[in-house]
Amino acid sequence: CRQALRSAAGPEVDFARAEREYQLYVGVLRGKLGLQVLELPADESLPDCVFVEDAAVVCEETALLTRPGAPSRRKEVEAMKKVLESLNLNIVEMVDENATLDGGDVLFTGREFFVGLSRRTNQRGAEILADTFKDYAVSTVPVHDSLHLKSFCSMAGPNLIAIGSSEAAQKALKTMQQMSDHRYDKLTVPDDAAANCIYLNIPSKGHVLLHRAPEEYPESAKVFEKLKDHMLIPIANTELEKVDGALTCCSVLINKTSEL
């Protein structure tokens, strides 16, 4: 925990609690929702490797292996490559040494991509993503006061963007609205961190939303509770948040039946 990257000094991570929260997260995906979960092996030499979202962007049958912005995280991509190859996805590797891209900066709406230009993701990384997923429009969004674009927004439904209330979050949303030909609904929550949630459309379950627990962000939880058409599942993420981890960070969602 002490070696994990963090944007600001803060309280120490309680490792046992972090592990319990993580197991609950995996348990919801696997047990409650019936998804197949492929867990990558832990690598003690890579303290941030639990945040698998940053190592790949997967859309339909194609997986783009990223080039994380933090040099200490680049080796994380190797384990991700092995598991994605096992799923027979079309793998694209980001080999340009001038490019950086973290998956946490990539918001796929189902219609288009928004890519945050942040401390971890640059213009060249966004260009390679656009080259990889040619069927979709790709727009870039400046990210100044947060680690990633998805530090303050995510999809909360098929056409619904969850967004934080901070000035930076609202400014980014305005940029996304100006860039897009499509009109999205928005769900504004008081806390930026709580705007990172996981939306799933599961045939047997319908609209499912994993969101931050009420004991962490009570006011934001009340906003999510207004989504009457969703199966709402609160998930605590207290410990990983101390090292900039959000709910979407710990998984890569792949719409494919695994034969493993």
N, C-alpha and C positions, 0 to 999 in steps of 0.2 A: 504493500500500500504506500509506503513512504517514497518509493521510486516512481510512482505513477505521476504523469504530467498533471499539473493543475495551474489554472490561470491566476489564482490568488491564494495566498497562504490562508489556512483555516484549520478547523479542528481535525484531529487524526481520524482516520477511517477505523471503525470497529470491524475487524475482519470477520469475526464470527457472525455478526449481524448482517454484514454485506453478503455473506454466503447464504444466510437464511433468506434474505430478500431475493437473491438471485434464484435460489431453488424454488421459491414460490412463483417467480416469474416463469421459469421453465415449466413448472407444474401446471400453471394455468394454460399455457400454450399446448402442452402435451395431454394433460389429463382432462381439464375442463373443456377445452375446445377441440380435442382429438386431432391436432396437427401432428405431423411427423416432425420431430425435432432432431437435427443432427448437431451434436455438440462437438466443437473443435477441441483438440487436446489443449490443456493449459500449458503455457510456456513461461516458466519462472524468469527467464531472461528478458521477457517482453511484458512489463507490468501493465501495459494498457491493452493487452490482447483480448480482454473480455469485451471490448467495444468493437465488435466485429463489423458493425455497420460501415465503419470508415474504410474497410479494406476492399469493398466491392459494391458496385451498383448493378442490380439485376432487374431486367425488364423483359418480359416474355421469355424467349429462349436464349437471350444474350446476357452474358455477364462481363462487365468491365472491371478488371482488377485495377484498383487505383494506385496512385503513388502518394501515400500520405504526406502531409505537409511537415510533420515532425520527423526528422531523420531517424530518430530512435524507434519509430513505428514501422519502418519500411519492410522489415522482415516478417511482419504479421501477415503479409500478403501471401507468403508461401503456403501456409496451412490452409488459407482460404482457397487458393488455387486448387489444391488437392481435392477438397470436398466438392467444389463446383465441377471439377472434371468428372468426379464420380457420378454426377447427376446428368452427364452428357449435355451440358449447356455449351453454347457457342462462346468460347472464351476469347476476350480481347485484352491484351496486356498494355498498360501504359508505360512505354519504354523511354519516352522523351524526357531527358533529364532536366529540361526547363519547366516541365509540367508538375503541378501538385494538385491533388484532389482528395478530399476526405468525403466519404459518403454522408457524413452529418451535414454537409453543405448542399446536399442534393434532395430537392423536394419534387417527387413525381406525383402529379395530380390525377393521373389516369388519362389526361389529354395532352400534357406538356411537361417539360422540366423547368424548374427554377433552380439556378445554381448560385449559391452564395459566394461572393468573392471576399475572402476572409484572410486571417493570418495563416490558415492552413490550405486554402484553395486559391489558385490563380487563374488568370484568363486562359492560359494555354491548357490547363486542366479542363476548363469548361469547353474549350474548342474540341478537345479529343472526345469528350462525352457527346458533344453534338455530332461529331463524325461517326461515332459508334451507334447512336440511336437516331438514324436519319429520318425515321418516320414521324418524329416528334419535334415540335418547336422547342428551342432551348433559349431561355433568357437569363441574363446574369443580374444579380442583386447585390449591391454593396452591403457588407456586414462589418460594422465598426466596433460596437460595444459588447459583442458576444463572441464566444468561440466559433460557433457554427450558425448557419441559417436556421437549422432546426432546434437551436437552443431556445427559440421563442415562437416557433410555429410548426405545424404538421397538419396532415389531413385528418379530419375527424368524421368524415363521411364521404360519399361519392363525389360531392360537389362542394364540400364544406371545409374551409380552412380554419383551424384553431389558431388563434393569434394572441400573443401577450399584450398587455396594456401599456408597456413602456413606450416612450417617444421613439426609440430606435426600432422597436417591433412594428409600430404603426407606420413609421416611415417606410420600412421594408415592404409592408403590405401594400402601401400606396404605389410603390414602384412595381410590384407584381401586377397590380390591377391595371396600371398604365401599359405594361408590356404585353398583356394578354389580350387576345381577341375574344376571350370567353369571360363571362361574368360568374364569379364564384360567390357563394354565400360565405359569411364569416361568423365565427363564434369567438367573441372576445372574452378572455379570462383575465382576472386581475393580476395573476402571477405569470411572468414569462416562462419560468421553468415548467409550469403546469400545462402550458400550451403544447408541450411535446407529449403526444399521446399516440397510441397505436390503433389504427382502424383496420378492421378485417371484415370482409364480406364472405361468410362461410355458408355454403349451400344449406346445410341442415340447421344453422343457427341464425342466419340473417346478419343484420348489422351488429358488429361487436366492437366495443371500444374499451381498451385498457387505458385508464387514466390515473393520475396521481391520487394517492389516498387522502381522504378528508382530514385525517390527523396532521398531514403535512401542509396541505393548502386548502383549508376549509371553504374559503370564498370561491375559489375556482371549482372545487368539487360541486358546489351548489349549481354552478353554471352547467356543468356536464349533466347533472341530474335532470335538466330540462329536455334532454334528448330522449323523448319517450319511445322512439322507434328503435333505440339501440339496446343491446344487452351490455350493461355497464359493469366493468370489473375494475374496482380500485386496486392499485398496486403501489406498495411503498418502495421508494428508491432513495431513502435518506442517505445511505452510506456512499453509494456510487456517485451521487450528486456532489459530494465533497471533492471529487476529482473530475468534475465537469461531465459526469455521465448522465444521460437522460434515458427515458424508456425505450426510444427507438434504437439507441446505441448498441444494445446487447443482442440484436437479432437482425438477420437479413431475410426478408420474407420472399418466398419463391412460390409462384403459382404453378406447381408441377407435382405430379404424383411420383414419389420416389419408389424405386424397386428395391431399395436397399433392405 
